[in-house]
Amino acid sequence: MADNMGYCVKCKEKREMKDVQQVTMKNGRKAAKGKCSKCGTGIYKILPK
């Protein structure tokens, strides 16, 4: 799914996120927070308005 894709800084490529949660940042913007499906590193992706 394209919605669950994010850039993993450990793998250095786009990976699918698992355990995705939608969060709201302090400035009011929405973001997706999850883990890399391969290595388990945390991924944080800012969503469009």
C-alpha positions as CSV (number, residue, x, y, z in Angstrom):
1,M,0.0,0.0,0.0
2,A,1.3,3.4,-0.9
3,D,-0.4,4.9,2.2
4,N,1.8,2.9,4.6
5,M,5.1,3.6,2.8
6,G,7.8,5.7,4.6
7,Y,11.6,6.2,4.4
8,C,13.6,4.1,6.7
9,V,16.9,5.8,7.6
10,K,18.5,2.5,8.8
11,C,17.6,0.6,5.5
12,K,18.1,3.8,3.5
13,E,15.1,3.1,1.3
14,K,11.3,3.3,1.3
15,R,9.7,0.5,3.2
16,E,6.2,-0.4,4.2
17,M,5.3,0.6,7.8
18,K,3.6,-1.8,10.3
19,D,1.7,-0.9,13.4
20,V,0.8,2.5,11.8
21,Q,-0.9,5.1,14.0
22,Q,-2.1,8.6,13.0
23,V,-0.9,11.3,15.3
24,T,-1.2,15.0,15.5
25,M,2.0,17.0,16.0
26,K,2.4,20.1,18.2
27,N,1.9,22.4,15.2
28,G,-1.4,20.7,14.3
29,R,-0.3,18.8,11.3
30,K,-1.1,15.1,11.0
31,A,1.6,12.4,10.7
32,A,1.8,8.6,10.4
33,K,3.9,6.8,13.0
34,G,5.0,3.2,12.6
35,K,7.8,0.7,12.3
36,C,9.8,-0.6,9.4
37,S,8.5,-4.0,8.3
38,K,12.1,-5.3,7.8
39,C,14.3,-3.9,10.6
40,G,11.7,-2.5,13.1
41,T,13.2,1.0,13.2
42,G,10.7,3.8,13.9
43,I,9.4,5.6,10.9
44,Y,7.6,9.0,11.1
45,K,5.9,10.4,7.9
46,I,4.2,13.8,7.7
47,L,0.9,13.6,5.9
48,P,-0.4,16.1,3.4
49,K,-3.0,18.7,4.6
